[in-house]
Amino acid sequence: MTLAHLTVLRGPLEAPIAADVRALAGAAASADGVAPLGEQPLLGLTAPEPTTAHLLARAAGGELAGYAQVALTAPEAASAELAVAPQWRRRGVGRQLLDGALAAAPGPLSVWAHGDLPAARALAAGAGLAVVRELWFMTADLPAAPPAPDPVGPPSPPDPARAVALPPGVVVRAFVPGRDEDAWLRVNARAFANHPEQGRLTRRDLDARQCEPWFDPAGLLLAERDGALLGSIWLKVHPGDGADAAAGEIYALGVDPDAQGLGLGGALTRLGLDQLIGRGLRRAILYTEGDNTVAIAAYTRAGFTRAGLDVQFA
């Protein structure tokens, strides 16, 4: 195959181009059993960020054969993700995208590969890249929700305040849009100070997620004491799509460093799982760093096991 050219665009993509990229990513996910692009790159397709570079590999007839996105928010640590349409694989498209991403980065570049597929390993090895980071995908089966008092009504969610013992003086409530953003961002940055993605979330990032169809403020629980935010757990529901059953994700769980040692992380985890059970979900999922042995041990105690792996090359 001969590609017409590799186009590099900055900033938000036009709607038709973004739709083409989403369609390509969907086809790749169907072929591989894992999505090639994470949430942030998908949001970045149309985000007004001049620091985002989009690489479009098109065949001579104009068909989109591959796509890569390079995030240049931190020039000293640029990151990329890429996807190749199934029908255009094994024709050099992946290497062309990877070379283009390396050229677009002003300094060192890291590349995420979701699912740790053999083809991604081979592509990275051919470019002299090695694994520098692992992200575990963990799952847990959830028990059925207790039957409702009214046999024809919906399941009654458990009362978390009675089911989970919170640290003294701590109360938990739902996030209030328009009021809690600044406090949440402040604690999130402190909780994930050493995390290269989560710890850098901005108000624009948070606002973009609140505009997503899946966002539900009732699924973002805030733990406070004397009006001060100590930590939170954010839940995300993934509807079933025929191939996979619906699942509830522990999307983000963070505790302020000053509140460590209170048992708040475990309490918030149980509250979150209780809410997912109350919604009738039978499976919980989450992602956690492969070297975070404390978090992995805590999630293992909560019933989670590793079911997949994402890797980062550099």
Buried (B, 14 or more C-beta within 10 A) or exposed (E): EEBEEBEBEBEBBEEEBBEBBBEBBBBBBEBBEBBBBBEBBBBBBBBEBEBBBBBBBBBEEEBBBBBBBBBBBEEEBBBBBBBBBEEBBEBBBBEBBBBBBBEBBEEEBBBBBBBBBEBBBEBBEEBEBEBEBBBBBBBBEBEEBEEEEEEEEEBEBBEBEEEBEBBEEBEBEEBEEEEBBEBBBEBBBBBBEEBEBBBBBEEEBBEBBBEEEEBBEEBBBBBBBEEEBBBBBBBBBBEEEEEEEBBBBBBBBBBBEEBEEBBBBBBBBBBBBBBBBBBBBBBBBBBBBBEBEEBBEBBEEBBBEBEBBBBBBB
